């Protein structure tokens, strides 16, 4: 069986976002979720745990939020590209 992720247009950048949305504009109705790094049930869409810190690679050019995946941000830029 294939699991499909719901998508929606992000109100910040108008690109298609999936799951909990972009960290720039997270979808509160998708809470709680289980963190893939600490396995806890999370009630904050912008959750950061120690398991994530060493993996953060992107910053949003629009709002400055940090993320592990470029798909989590509206305008991602590699941090090392600075």
C-alpha positions in Angstrom: 0.0 0.0 0.0 1.3 3.4 -0.9 1.1 6.3 1.6 0.4 9.6 0.0 1.5 12.9 1.6 -1.1 15.7 1.4 0.2 18.9 -0.3 -1.0 22.5 -0.2 0.2 25.8 -1.5 2.5 27.6 1.0 1.0 31.0 1.9 4.5 32.4 2.2 6.1 31.4 -1.1 3.1 29.8 -3.0 5.2 26.7 -3.8 3.7 23.3 -3.0 4.5 22.2 0.5 3.9 18.7 2.0 3.3 17.1 5.4 3.7 19.7 8.1 4.5 22.4 5.6 7.5 24.7 5.4 9.1 25.8 8.6 8.6 29.3 7.4 4.8 28.8 7.7 4.1 25.4 9.4 0.6 23.8 9.4 -0.6 23.7 13.0 -3.3 21.2 12.2 -0.6 18.6 11.3 0.4 18.5 15.0 1.4 16.4 17.0 3.9 14.5 14.9 6.7 12.0 15.9 10.2 13.4 15.5 12.3 11.2 13.2 15.4 12.1 15.3 14.3 11.8 18.9 11.1 9.8 18.4 9.1 12.0 20.8 5.6 13.2 20.1 6.0 16.9 19.2 3.5 19.7 19.5 5.7 22.5 18.1 6.1 22.5 14.3 9.5 24.3 14.6 10.9 21.6 17.0 14.7 21.3 17.2 16.3 18.5 19.2 20.0 17.6 19.8 19.7 14.9 17.2 19.0 17.5 14.6 21.7 20.1 15.4 24.6 18.4 13.6 22.4 17.8 10.5 21.2 21.3 9.8 22.4 22.3 6.4 20.0 25.0 5.1 18.9 28.5 6.0 15.9 30.2 4.5 16.9 33.3 2.5 13.4 34.8 3.3 13.0 34.3 7.0 16.3 33.0 8.4 14.9 29.7 9.8 17.3 26.7 9.8 16.4 23.2 8.5 17.9 19.8 7.7 16.0 19.4 4.4 15.8 22.1 1.7 12.1 21.1 1.1 11.3 22.4 4.6 12.0 26.0 3.7 10.5 28.5 1.2 13.9 29.8 -0.1 16.6 27.4 1.0 20.3 28.2 0.7 23.1 25.8 1.8 24.7 27.2 4.9 28.2 26.3 3.6 27.5 28.4 0.4 27.9 31.6 2.4 
